[in-house]
């Protein structure tokens, strides 16, 4: 079972949209997928209420219930689990990052959103998923660019690690 978490400190960056898009794409490719919605807004869960197809399964959970939710997904044969966390650095983002094989941090090219990335990197460090990021090495260049820089000029942060076998 491969776990992908979407985290970020700001709401409205597309975490839920990306999570559901990944889940539907994996389901369409024939994989069994579970989405764990840790966001109190429960947008992914409400989306599932409107969807007729059973795959992907979506469950709403609190961060303190993430481990049992992951075990349930694994025991039900999930190939992929996608964790959608709330738009802030809190216990749900930390739990999601710790549980993940892959952490995605969706962001747009707005300076307001980019300013949140150092705090997200700190959260990923606390979670133990990143030691040094592309963000650190390019931060000065990114901040020195003016606001009219094309989207391709901005850094996108991504963290990936493999959990040791037997980890939830």
PAMI-734333 format. One record per residue: residue in three letters; x, y, z of N, C-alpha, C in turn. Coordinates in pm, 1 decimal, decimal comma. Example, Ala and Ser with C-alpha at 12.3 -4.5 7.8 and 13.67 -1.06 7.14 Angstrom:
% residues 2
<r->Ala; nx->1319,0; ny->-569,0; nz->780,0; cax->1230,0; cay->-450,0; caz->780,0; cx->1320,0; cy->-330,0; cz->780,0>
<r->Ser; nx->1285,0; ny->-225,0; nz->708,0; cax->1367,0; cay->-106,0; caz->714,0; cx->1290,0; cy->3,0; cz->787,0>
***
This chain:
% residues 168
<r->Unk; nx->85,1; ny->-117,4; nz->0,0; cax->0,0; cay->0,0; caz->0,0; cx->89,8; cy->124,0; cz->0,0>
<r->Unk; nx->63,4; ny->214,4; nz->-92,0; cax->142,3; cay->336,3; caz->-105,1; cx->57,3; cy->453,6; cz->-55,3>
<r->Unk; nx->113,3; ny->532,1; nz->35,9; cax->39,9; cay->642,3; caz->99,1; cx->94,6; cy->776,0; cz->49,9>
<r->Unk; nx->4,8; ny->858,1; nz->-3,2; cax->38,7; cay->993,8; caz->-46,3; cx->-39,5; cy->1091,5; cz->39,5>
<r->Unk; nx->28,9; ny->1191,0; nz->94,8; cax->-37,6; cay->1293,1; caz->175,8; cx->-24,8; cy->1428,6; cz->109,4>
<r->Unk; nx->-131,2; ny->1505,6; nz->117,4; cax->-130,3; cay->1643,1; caz->68,6; cx->-138,3; cy->1734,0; cz->189,1>
<r->Unk; nx->-37,7; ny->1818,8; nz->203,8; cax->-30,8; cay->1908,9; caz->318,0; cx->-2,8; cy->2051,0; cz->270,9>
<r->Unk; nx->-31,6; ny->2145,0; nz->356,3; cax->-3,9; cay->2285,1; caz->328,6; cx->-58,7; cy->2368,9; cz->440,8>
<r->Unk; nx->-5,2; ny->2487,8; nz->453,4; cax->-45,8; cay->2573,9; caz->563,5; cx->-161,7; cy->2664,4; cz->525,8>
<r->Unk; nx->-192,2; ny->2672,1; nz->398,5; cax->-295,4; cay->2763,4; caz->351,7; cx->-408,7; cy->2685,2; cz->287,0>
<r->Unk; nx->-530,1; ny->2727,0; nz->312,2; cax->-644,7; cay->2667,2; caz->245,3; cx->-658,6; cy->2722,7; cz->104,4>
<r->Unk; nx->-729,1; ny->2649,9; nz->20,6; cax->-758,2; cay->2698,2; caz->-114,1; cx->-647,4; cy->2678,8; cz->-215,7>
<r->Unk; nx->-548,0; ny->2596,4; nz->-182,6; cax->-436,7; cay->2575,5; caz->-275,8; cx->-459,0; cy->2456,6; cz->-367,8>
<r->Unk; nx->-564,8; ny->2380,4; nz->-344,5; cax->-594,5; cay->2268,1; caz->-431,7; cx->-563,0; cy->2131,8; cz->-373,6>
<r->Unk; nx->-541,5; ny->2123,8; nz->-242,7; cax->-508,5; cay->1994,5; caz->-182,4; cx->-617,7; cy->1890,8; cz->-207,8>
<r->Unk; nx->-741,2; ny->1925,3; nz->-178,7; cax->-851,5; cay->1830,8; caz->-196,8; cx->-872,4; cy->1798,4; cz->-343,7>
<r->Unk; nx->-864,7; ny->1897,5; nz->-429,1; cax->-882,3; cay->1874,7; caz->-572,6; cx->-776,1; cy->1779,3; cz->-625,9>
<r->Unk; nx->-651,2; ny->1800,6; nz->-585,8; cax->-542,8; cay->1711,6; caz->-628,8; cx->-563,3; cy->1572,4; cz->-570,4>
<r->Unk; nx->-599,7; ny->1564,7; nz->-442,2; cax->-621,4; cay->1434,5; caz->-377,4; cx->-728,7; cy->1354,4; cz->-450,7>
<r->Unk; nx->-840,1; ny->1417,9; nz->-480,6; cax->-948,6; cay->1347,1; caz->-548,3; cx->-912,8; cy->1313,3; cz->-692,8>
<r->Unk; nx->-841,3; ny->1402,0; nz->-759,3; cax->-797,1; cay->1372,8; caz->-895,5; cx->-704,6; cy->1252,5; cz->-901,0>
<r->Unk; nx->-609,3; ny->1246,4; nz->-807,5; cax->-519,1; cay->1131,5; caz->-800,5; cx->-596,7; cy->1003,5; cz->-769,9>
<r->Unk; nx->-690,9; ny->1013,3; nz->-676,8; cax->-768,7; cay->896,0; caz->-637,4; cx->-851,9; cy->842,4; cz->-753,4>
<r->Unk; nx->-919,3; ny->929,9; nz->-824,9; cax->-1002,1; cay->886,9; caz->-937,0; cx->-915,9; cy->828,9; cz->-1049,4>
<r->Unk; nx->-800,3; ny->891,3; nz->-1074,9; cax->-710,8; cay->839,5; caz->-1179,0; cx->-660,8; cy->700,0; cz->-1143,9>
<r->Unk; nx->-623,4; ny->678,3; nz->-1018,6; cax->-576,9; cay->545,7; caz->-976,6; cx->-690,6; cy->444,0; cz->-982,9>
<r->Unk; nx->-809,9; ny->484,0; nz->-942,8; cax->-925,6; cay->393,9; caz->-949,7; cx->-957,4; cy->359,3; cz->-1095,3>
<r->Unk; nx->-950,0; ny->458,6; nz->-1182,4; cax->-976,1; cay->434,3; caz->-1324,6; cx->-873,1; cy->339,9; cz->-1386,5>
<r->Unk; nx->-753,4; ny->337,8; nz->-1329,1; cax->-647,9; cay->247,9; caz->-1377,0; cx->-660,2; cy->108,2; cz->-1315,3>
<r->Unk; nx->-765,3; ny->86,4; nz->-1237,0; cax->-791,0; cay->-45,8; caz->-1182,9; cx->-738,2; cy->-72,0; cz->-1043,6>
<r->Unk; nx->-690,5; ny->30,2; nz->-975,7; cax->-638,7; cay->13,5; caz->-839,8; cx->-748,4; cy->37,7; cz->-736,7>
<r->Unk; nx->-733,5; ny->-24,8; nz->-622,3; cax->-823,1; cay->0,4; caz->-510,5; cx->-765,8; cy->117,1; cz->-432,0>
<r->Unk; nx->-847,8; ny->220,2; nz->-412,4; cax->-799,7; cay->346,1; caz->-354,9; cx->-887,0; cy->387,2; cz->-237,4>
<r->Unk; nx->-821,5; ny->439,6; nz->-134,2; cax->-892,4; cay->498,6; caz->-21,1; cx->-842,6; cy->641,0; cz->-2,1>
<r->Unk; nx->-934,5; ny->730,8; nz->21,6; cax->-901,4; cay->869,0; caz->55,6; cx->-938,8; cy->887,7; cz->201,7>
<r->Unk; nx->-844,1; ny->937,1; nz->279,4; cax->-871,2; cay->967,6; caz->420,4; cx->-875,8; cy->1118,6; cz->432,8>
<r->Unk; nx->-992,2; ny->1169,6; nz->466,0; cax->-1018,0; cay->1313,2; caz->473,3; cx->-999,0; cy->1360,4; cz->617,1>
<r->Unk; nx->-883,1; ny->1423,7; nz->643,5; cax->-854,0; cay->1474,0; caz->777,7; cx->-899,0; cy->1618,7; cz->796,7>
<r->Unk; nx->-949,0; ny->1680,3; nz->692,0; cax->-989,1; cay->1820,4; caz->697,7; cx->-1127,9; cy->1832,4; cz->762,0>
<r->Unk; nx->-1143,5; ny->1913,7; nz->868,0; cax->-1275,0; cay->1930,7; caz->931,4; cx->-1382,8; cy->1981,5; cz->834,8>
<r->Unk; nx->-1342,8; ny->2048,6; nz->726,5; cax->-1441,3; cay->2092,8; caz->627,5; cx->-1503,4; cy->1974,7; cz->554,3>
<r->Unk; nx->-1434,8; ny->1860,2; nz->551,7; cax->-1485,7; cay->1735,2; caz->494,7; cx->-1529,1; cy->1748,8; cz->348,8>
<r->Unk; nx->-1458,2; ny->1827,0; nz->270,2; cax->-1492,6; cay->1846,2; caz->130,1; cx->-1484,6; cy->1716,0; cz->52,2>
<r->Unk; nx->-1380,1; ny->1636,7; nz->74,9; cax->-1366,7; cay->1509,2; caz->4,5; cx->-1481,0; cy->1415,0; cz->43,6>
<r->Unk; nx->-1518,1; ny->1415,9; nz->168,3; cax->-1628,5; cay->1330,4; caz->213,1; cx->-1760,6; cy->1372,7; cz->150,6>
<r->Unk; nx->-1784,2; ny->1502,1; nz->141,9; cax->-1906,5; cay->1550,6; caz->76,9; cx->-1905,4; cy->1516,7; cz->-71,9>
<r->Unk; nx->-1787,5; ny->1523,7; nz->-135,6; cax->-1774,9; cay->1483,5; caz->-276,3; cx->-1817,2; cy->1337,7; cz->-291,8>
<r->Unk; nx->-1770,2; ny->1252,4; nz->-201,0; cax->-1802,8; cay->1109,8; caz->-207,5; cx->-1952,2; cy->1086,8; cz->-190,5>
<r->Unk; nx->-2017,6; ny->1167,8; nz->-109,1; cax->-2162,7; cay->1154,4; caz->-90,0; cx->-2238,4; cy->1173,5; cz->-221,3>
<r->Unk; nx->-2183,0; ny->1251,7; nz->-312,9; cax->-2247,0; cay->1277,0; caz->-442,5; cx->-2206,1; cy->1176,2; cz->-548,9>
<r->Unk; nx->-2103,0; ny->1098,8; nz->-525,5; cax->-2046,4; cay->1008,1; caz->-625,9; cx->-2108,5; cy->869,3; cz->-613,2>
<r->Unk; nx->-2145,9; ny->809,4; nz->-726,3; cax->-2209,3; cay->678,4; caz->-725,3; cx->-2108,4; cy->564,8; cz->-716,7>
<r->Unk; nx->-1992,6; ny->577,8; nz->-781,4; cax->-1893,7; cay->471,2; caz->-781,7; cx->-1839,4; cy->446,8; cz->-640,7>
<r->Unk; nx->-1810,9; ny->320,2; nz->-611,1; cax->-1758,8; cay->286,5; caz->-478,5; cx->-1610,4; cy->315,0; cz->-465,7>
<r->Unk; nx->-1535,9; ny->306,8; nz->-575,3; cax->-1390,9; cay->328,3; caz->-573,9; cx->-1362,6; cy->464,0; cz->-636,0>
<r->Unk; nx->-1297,9; ny->554,6; nz->-567,0; cax->-1229,1; cay->540,4; caz->-439,2; cx->-1324,1; cy->551,7; cz->-319,9>
<r->Unk; nx->-1288,9; ny->478,1; nz->-214,8; cax->-1358,5; cay->493,0; caz->-87,5; cx->-1306,4; cy->619,8; cz->-21,1>
<r->Unk; nx->-1393,9; ny->689,6; nz->48,1; cax->-1353,4; cay->810,6; caz->121,0; cx->-1404,5; cy->798,5; cz->263,5>
<r->Unk; nx->-1314,7; ny->820,4; nz->357,7; cax->-1353,3; cay->817,4; caz->498,5; cx->-1305,0; cy->945,5; cz->564,8>
<r->Unk; nx->-1391,4; ny->1003,2; nz->645,4; cax->-1355,1; cay->1122,5; caz->722,1; cx->-1302,2; cy->1076,3; cz->857,2>
<r->Unk; nx->-1189,1; ny->1132,1; nz->898,3; cax->-1128,8; cay->1089,5; caz->1025,2; cx->-1057,1; cy->1207,2; cz->1090,6>
<r->Unk; nx->-1038,2; ny->1196,3; nz->1219,4; cax->-954,6; cay->1291,5; caz->1291,2; cx->-811,7; cy->1239,4; cz->1288,7>
<r->Unk; nx->-716,8; ny->1328,6; nz->1305,9; cax->-575,6; cay->1289,3; caz->1303,0; cx->-545,4; cy->1179,6; cz->1404,0>
<r->Unk; nx->-610,2; ny->1184,1; nz->1518,6; cax->-585,1; cay->1082,7; caz->1621,3; cx->-634,3; cy->944,2; cz->1579,6>
<r->Unk; nx->-716,0; ny->936,8; nz->1475,7; cax->-769,9; cay->809,7; caz->1425,7; cx->-708,3; cy->769,4; cz->1292,5>
<r->Unk; nx->-598,5; ny->835,0; nz->1253,7; cax->-535,8; cay->805,1; caz->1124,9; cx->-479,1; cy->663,6; cz->1119,5>
<r->Unk; nx->-408,3; ny->620,1; nz->1222,8; cax->-348,4; cay->485,8; caz->1221,7; cx->-454,4; cy->376,8; cz->1203,1>
<r->Unk; nx->-565,2; ny->379,1; nz->1278,1; cax->-668,2; cay->277,5; caz->1253,2; cx->-730,1; cy->287,9; cz->1112,7>
<r->Unk; nx->-744,1; ny->409,2; nz->1061,7; cax->-798,6; cay->426,2; caz->926,5; cx->-704,4; cy->366,1; cz->822,3>
<r->Unk; nx->-574,0; ny->384,8; nz->842,3; cax->-476,2; cay->325,8; caz->749,9; cx->-477,9; cy->173,0; cz->759,1>
<r->Unk; nx->-489,6; ny->120,4; nz->879,4; cax->-496,9; cay->-25,9; caz->895,3; cx->-621,4; cy->-81,6; cz->827,5>
<r->Unk; nx->-733,3; ny->-11,3; nz->840,6; cax->-857,1; cay->-55,1; caz->775,7; cx->-842,5; cy->-52,6; cz->623,5>
<r->Unk; nx->-778,2; ny->50,4; nz->572,0; cax->-756,8; cay->58,6; caz->426,7; cx->-670,8; cy->-58,0; cz->379,8>
<r->Unk; nx->-565,4; ny->-87,3; nz->455,2; cax->-477,0; cay->-197,5; caz->418,0; cx->-549,7; cy->-331,6; cz->425,0>
<r->Unk; nx->-626,9; ny->-352,7; nz->529,4; cax->-698,5; cay->-480,1; caz->542,7; cx->-808,9; cy->-495,8; cz->438,9>
<r->Unk; nx->-855,7; ny->-385,7; nz->382,7; cax->-956,0; cay->-390,6; caz->275,8; cx->-893,5; cy->-391,2; cz->137,3>
<r->Unk; nx->-760,8; ny->-407,8; nz->131,7; cax->-694,3; cay->-427,0; caz->3,6; cx->-660,8; cy->-301,1; cz->-74,0>
<r->Unk; nx->-651,5; ny->-187,0; nz->-7,5; cax->-618,2; cay->-62,6; caz->-78,2; cx->-476,4; cy->-69,5; cz->-134,2>
<r->Unk; nx->-463,5; ny->-37,9; nz->-262,1; cax->-332,1; cay->-26,7; caz->-325,6; cx->-271,1; cy->109,5; cz->-294,4>
<r->Unk; nx->-357,4; ny->210,8; nz->-294,0; cax->-316,2; cay->348,6; caz->-270,7; cx->-406,4; cy->411,6; cz->-166,0>
<r->Unk; nx->-345,6; ny->489,8; nz->-77,0; cax->-420,9; cay->572,1; caz->17,6; cx->-375,5; cy->714,9; cz->-3,4>
<r->Unk; nx->-471,8; ny->803,4; nz->-13,9; cax->-441,8; cay->945,3; caz->-30,7; cx->-501,6; cy->1018,6; cz->88,3>
<r->Unk; nx->-415,7; ny->1090,1; nz->159,9; cax->-458,4; cay->1161,4; caz->280,4; cx->-469,2; cy->1310,3; cz->248,9>
<r->Unk; nx->-587,5; ny->1365,2; nz->270,0; cax->-614,3; cay->1507,5; caz->248,8; cx->-617,6; cy->1574,6; cz->385,3>
<r->Unk; nx->-520,6; ny->1662,4; nz->410,8; cax->-514,4; cay->1729,0; caz->541,4; cx->-573,4; cy->1868,8; cz->533,1>
<r->Unk; nx->-594,0; ny->1926,9; nz->649,3; cax->-650,5; cay->2062,7; caz->657,2; cx->-550,6; cy->2166,2; cz->608,2>
<r->Unk; nx->-599,8; ny->2283,1; nz->572,9; cax->-516,7; cay->2391,4; caz->521,9; cx->-450,9; cy->2471,8; cz->631,0>
<r->Unk; nx->-376,7; ny->2404,6; nz->716,5; cax->-299,1; cay->2471,4; caz->820,8; cx->-200,4; cy->2369,0; cz->875,9>
<r->Unk; nx->-99,2; ny->2419,2; nz->942,4; cax->-2,5; cay->2328,9; caz->1004,9; cx->-55,9; cy->2291,0; cz->1142,1>
<r->Unk; nx->-109,3; ny->2172,6; nz->1151,9; cax->-162,5; cay->2126,7; caz->1279,2; cx->-135,5; cy->1978,1; cz->1293,1>
<r->Unk; nx->-202,7; ny->1914,8; nz->1387,0; cax->-177,9; cay->1773,0; caz->1409,2; cx->-217,4; cy->1687,5; cz->1289,8>
<r->Unk; nx->-316,1; ny->1730,5; nz->1211,0; cax->-354,2; cay->1650,4; caz->1094,8; cx->-245,8; cy->1653,1; cz->987,9>
<r->Unk; nx->-185,9; ny->1768,5; nz->964,9; cax->-78,0; cay->1777,3; caz->865,8; cx->44,0; cy->1698,2; cz->911,5>
<r->Unk; nx->75,7; ny->1706,3; nz->1039,5; cax->189,3; cay->1632,6; caz->1093,7; cx->165,7; cy->1481,8; cz->1085,3>
<r->Unk; nx->47,4; ny->1437,2; nz->1124,2; cax->14,8; cay->1294,4; caz->1116,7; cx->14,7; cy->1246,0; cz->972,1>
<r->Unk; nx->-40,0; ny->1327,0; nz->881,8; cax->-43,5; cay->1289,3; caz->740,3; cx->97,1; cy->1277,7; cz->683,9>
<r->Unk; nx->182,7; ny->1371,0; nz->716,8; cax->320,4; cay->1367,5; caz->667,1; cx->395,7; cy->1246,3; cz->721,7>
<r->Unk; nx->376,6; ny->1217,2; nz->848,1; cax->445,8; cay->1102,4; caz->908,5; cx->401,7; cy->969,9; cz->848,3>
<r->Unk; nx->276,9; ny->960,7; nz->806,3; cax->223,4; cay->835,5; caz->753,3; cx->257,4; cy->814,3; cz->606,0>
<r->Unk; nx->308,9; ny->915,5; nz->539,3; cax->319,3; cay->913,6; caz->393,5; cx->448,8; cy->854,0; cz->339,5>
<r->Unk; nx->434,5; ny->792,2; nz->222,9; cax->548,8; cay->756,2; caz->140,6; cx->586,5; cy->875,2; cz->52,3>
<r->Unk; nx->486,8; ny->955,0; nz->18,7; cax->504,6; cay->1071,3; caz->-67,6; cx->422,1; cy->1185,7; cz->-11,7>
<r->Unk; nx->483,5; ny->1302,7; nz->4,5; cax->413,1; cay->1421,5; caz->51,8; cx->410,3; cy->1523,4; cz->-61,3>
<r->Unk; nx->290,9; ny->1567,8; nz->-95,8; cax->273,8; cay->1672,5; caz->-196,8; cx->228,1; cy->1800,5; cz->-128,6>
<r->Unk; nx->284,0; ny->1912,8; nz->-172,3; cax->249,3; cay->2042,9; caz->-117,3; cx->201,1; cy->2130,1; cz->-233,7>
<r->Unk; nx->71,7; ny->2122,5; nz->-265,2; cax->21,1; cay->2204,6; caz->-376,2; cx->30,0; cy->2353,1; cz->-341,8>
<r->Unk; nx->68,9; ny->2433,1; nz->-438,2; cax->71,7; cay->2577,9; caz->-418,9; cx->58,1; cy->2646,0; cz->-554,1>
<r->Unk; nx->9,3; ny->2766,2; nz->-549,6; cax->3,8; cay->2848,2; caz->-670,5; cx->120,1; cy->2946,1; cz->-664,5>
<r->Unk; nx->132,8; ny->3027,1; nz->-765,1; cax->249,1; cay->3116,9; caz->-772,2; cx->225,5; cy->3251,5; cz->-705,2>
<r->Unk; nx->131,4; ny->3258,1; nz->-615,4; cax->105,7; cay->3378,9; caz->-539,8; cx->207,2; cy->3389,7; cz->-426,2>
<r->Unk; nx->259,7; ny->3508,4; nz->-404,1; cax->356,9; cay->3528,4; caz->-296,9; cx->295,0; cy->3495,6; cz->-161,1>
<r->Unk; nx->164,6; ny->3519,6; nz->-146,5; cax->96,1; cay->3489,1; caz->-21,8; cx->105,3; cy->3338,9; cz->7,9>
<r->Unk; nx->93,3; ny->3256,4; nz->-94,0; cax->104,1; cay->3111,7; caz->-74,8; cx->249,6; cy->3067,7; cz->-60,9>
<r->Unk; nx->337,0; ny->3127,5; nz->-138,1; cax->478,3; cay->3089,3; caz->-131,3; cx->539,3; cy->3122,7; cz->4,6>
<r->Unk; nx->488,2; ny->3228,3; nz->67,8; cax->539,9; cay->3266,2; caz->199,6; cx->512,5; cy->3159,5; cz->305,9>
<r->Unk; nx->417,1; ny->3070,6; nz->280,9; cax->386,5; cay->2966,0; caz->378,5; cx->481,8; cy->2846,7; cz->368,4>
<r->Unk; nx->557,0; ny->2835,8; nz->261,7; cax->641,0; cay->2717,4; caz->239,9; cx->747,7; cy->2695,0; cz->346,5>
<r->Unk; nx->815,5; ny->2796,9; nz->398,3; cax->912,4; cay->2768,0; caz->505,6; cx->848,5; cy->2699,6; cz->626,5>
<r->Unk; nx->727,1; ny->2739,5; nz->664,2; cax->658,6; cay->2674,4; caz->776,4; cx->621,7; cy->2530,5; cz->741,4>
<r->Unk; nx->584,7; ny->2506,4; nz->616,5; cax->553,4; cay->2370,2; caz->573,1; cx->679,1; cy->2284,1; cz->576,6>
<r->Unk; nx->790,5; ny->2340,0; nz->532,5; cax->917,7; cay->2267,0; caz->537,2; cx->953,0; cy->2233,3; cz->682,0>
<r->Unk; nx->930,1; ny->2327,1; nz->774,1; cax->955,4; cay->2298,9; caz->915,3; cx->867,0; cy->2183,5; cz->963,6>
<r->Unk; nx->741,3; ny->2183,2; nz->923,9; cax->651,2; cay->2075,5; caz->960,9; cx->701,6; cy->1941,6; cz->906,4>
<r->Unk; nx->748,5; ny->1941,0; nz->782,3; cax->800,7; cay->1817,3; caz->722,7; cx->927,8; cy->1771,2; cz->794,2>
<r->Unk; nx->1009,4; ny->1865,6; nz->839,5; cax->1128,1; cay->1829,1; caz->918,0; cx->1087,2; cy->1764,8; cz->1050,3>
<r->Unk; nx->989,5; ny->1824,2; nz->1117,7; cax->940,5; cay->1769,8; caz->1244,5; cx->885,0; cy->1629,2; cz->1222,9>
<r->Unk; nx->816,5; ny->1611,1; nz->1110,6; cax->760,0; cay->1479,3; caz->1078,6; cx->868,2; cy->1378,8; cz->1041,8>
<r->Unk; nx->988,4; ny->1428,5; nz->1012,5; cax->1099,0; cay->1339,6; caz->978,3; cx->1102,0; cy->1295,6; cz->834,2>
<r->Unk; nx->1032,3; ny->1367,8; nz->746,3; cax->1027,8; cay->1326,0; caz->606,0; cx->1122,5; cy->1404,3; cz->516,3>
<r->Unk; nx->1181,3; ny->1510,5; nz->567,6; cax->1273,1; cay->1587,5; caz->484,1; cx->1385,9; cy->1640,3; cz->572,4>
<r->Unk; nx->1506,0; ny->1630,5; nz->521,2; cax->1620,9; cay->1685,9; caz->592,0; cx->1663,1; cy->1817,5; cz->527,7>
<r->Unk; nx->1670,8; ny->1817,4; nz->399,1; cax->1709,2; cay->1937,3; caz->324,7; cx->1620,4; cy->1942,5; cz->201,8>
<r->Unk; nx->1569,9; ny->2055,9; nz->170,6; cax->1474,9; cay->2064,5; caz->60,8; cx->1528,8; cy->2149,0; cz->-52,9>
<r->Unk; nx->1468,5; ny->2128,5; nz->-166,5; cax->1496,0; cay->2213,7; caz->-281,5; cx->1466,7; cy->2358,0; cz->-244,4>
<r->Unk; nx->1364,6; ny->2377,0; nz->-160,3; cax->1327,0; cay->2511,5; caz->-118,2; cx->1443,5; cy->2582,6; cz->-50,8>
<r->Unk; nx->1515,4; ny->2515,6; nz->39,7; cax->1626,4; cay->2579,1; caz->108,9; cx->1732,0; cy->2626,2; cz->10,9>
<r->Unk; nx->1766,7; ny->2540,9; nz->-84,1; cax->1876,0; cay->2574,2; caz->-174,3; cx->1838,9; cy->2681,8; cz->-275,4>
<r->Unk; nx->1709,0; ny->2700,9; nz->-298,7; cax->1668,9; cay->2799,1; caz->-398,9; cx->1590,4; cy->2916,0; cz->-340,1>
<r->Unk; nx->1575,2; ny->2918,0; nz->-209,1; cax->1491,4; cay->3019,8; caz->-145,5; cx->1532,5; cy->3160,8; cz->-184,3>
<r->Unk; nx->1661,3; ny->3191,7; nz->-177,0; cax->1704,4; cay->3327,5; caz->-205,1; cx->1675,1; cy->3366,5; cz->-349,5>
<r->Unk; nx->1696,2; ny->3273,6; nz->-441,8; cax->1665,6; cay->3303,8; caz->-581,5; cx->1516,9; cy->3324,0; cz->-601,4>
<r->Unk; nx->1433,8; ny->3242,8; nz->-536,2; cax->1289,1; cay->3255,6; caz->-551,7; cx->1241,2; cy->3389,4; cz->-498,4>
<r->Unk; nx->1286,5; ny->3425,4; nz->-377,8; cax->1240,8; cay->3550,7; caz->-319,6; cx->1292,0; cy->3672,3; cz->-395,6>
<r->Unk; nx->1403,4; ny->3658,4; nz->-466,7; cax->1456,2; cay->3773,8; caz->-537,6; cx->1384,1; cy->3798,5; cz->-670,5>
<r->Unk; nx->1303,6; ny->3702,7; nz->-714,3; cax->1229,5; cay->3721,6; caz->-840,2; cx->1113,7; cy->3817,6; cz->-817,1>
<r->Unk; nx->1082,7; ny->3893,4; nz->-920,4; cax->970,5; cay->3986,0; caz->-903,3; cx->838,2; cy->3913,6; cz->-927,5>
<r->Unk; nx->728,8; ny->3975,0; nz->-891,8; cax->597,8; cay->3909,4; caz->-897,5; cx->551,4; cy->3882,9; cz->-1040,0>
<r->Unk; nx->618,7; ny->3939,3; nz->-1140,4; cax->576,5; cay->3914,2; caz->-1278,2; cx->649,8; cy->3795,1; cz->-1340,1>
<r->Unk; nx->727,6; ny->3723,2; nz->-1258,4; cax->799,4; cay->3606,1; caz->-1309,9; cx->699,3; cy->3500,4; cz->-1355,1>
<r->Unk; nx->730,0; ny->3427,9; nz->-1460,8; cax->639,3; cay->3323,0; caz->-1507,1; cx->629,1; cy->3210,8; cz->-1404,4>
<r->Unk; nx->520,2; ny->3136,1; nz->-1409,9; cax->497,6; cay->3028,6; caz->-1313,3; cx->613,7; cy->2929,5; cz->-1309,5>
<r->Unk; nx->675,8; ny->2904,2; nz->-1421,7; cax->784,2; cay->2806,6; caz->-1426,3; cx->907,0; cy->2852,7; cz->-1347,7>
<r->Unk; nx->910,8; ny->2979,4; nz->-1309,2; cax->1026,1; cay->3031,4; caz->-1236,9; cx->1018,1; cy->3002,6; cz->-1087,0>
<r->Unk; nx->906,3; ny->2952,7; nz->-1040,9; cax->886,9; cay->2932,1; caz->-898,1; cx->916,3; cy->2788,7; cz->-859,9>
<r->Unk; nx->956,1; ny->2770,0; nz->-737,3; cax->989,8; cay->2638,0; caz->-686,8; cx->864,7; cy->2567,7; cz->-634,8>
<r->Unk; nx->851,0; ny->2441,1; nz->-667,6; cax->746,0; cay->2357,3; caz->-611,4; cx->813,5; cy->2259,3; cz->-517,7>
<r->Unk; nx->762,8; ny->2245,8; nz->-398,7; cax->824,9; cay->2160,3; caz->-298,5; cx->757,3; cy->2024,6; cz->-295,9>
<r->Unk; nx->836,8; ny->1920,5; nz->-293,1; cax->788,4; cay->1784,3; caz->-289,0; cx->881,1; cy->1704,7; cz->-200,2>
<r->Unk; nx->827,2; ny->1624,0; nz->-115,6; cax->909,9; cay->1541,8; caz->-27,4; cx->871,6; cy->1397,0; cz->-45,8>
<r->Unk; nx->969,4; ny->1309,1; nz->-52,9; cax->941,9; cay->1168,0; caz->-71,3; cx->1036,8; cy->1085,8; cz->14,1>
<r->Unk; nx->983,6; ny->983,6; nz->77,3; cax->1066,7; cay->888,1; caz->149,0; cx->990,2; cy->757,3; cz->156,8>
<r->Unk; nx->1062,6; ny->650,3; nz->170,1; cax->999,6; cay->519,4; caz->189,6; cx->998,7; cy->490,1; cz->338,1>
<r->Unk; nx->884,0; ny->448,1; nz->386,3; cax->877,7; cay->403,5; caz->525,1; cx->944,9; cy->268,6; cz->534,6>
<r->Unk; nx->995,9; ny->238,5; nz->651,1; cax->1050,7; cay->104,1; caz->670,8; cx->933,6; cy->7,0; cz->673,6>
<r->Unk; nx->958,0; ny->-116,0; nz->629,6; cax->849,3; cay->-212,3; caz->624,2; cx->793,5; cy->-234,3; cz->764,4>
<r->Unk; nx->664,8; ny->-254,1; nz->768,4; cax->598,7; cay->-274,8; caz->896,0; cx->546,4; cy->-147,3; cz->959,1>
<r->Unk; nx->581,6; ny->-30,5; nz->905,2; cax->529,7; cay->95,9; caz->959,0; cx->388,1; cy->116,6; cz->912,3>
<r->Unk; nx->304,1; ny->180,3; nz->990,2; cax->167,7; cay->210,5; caz->945,4; cx->168,9; cy->318,0; cz->840,6>
***
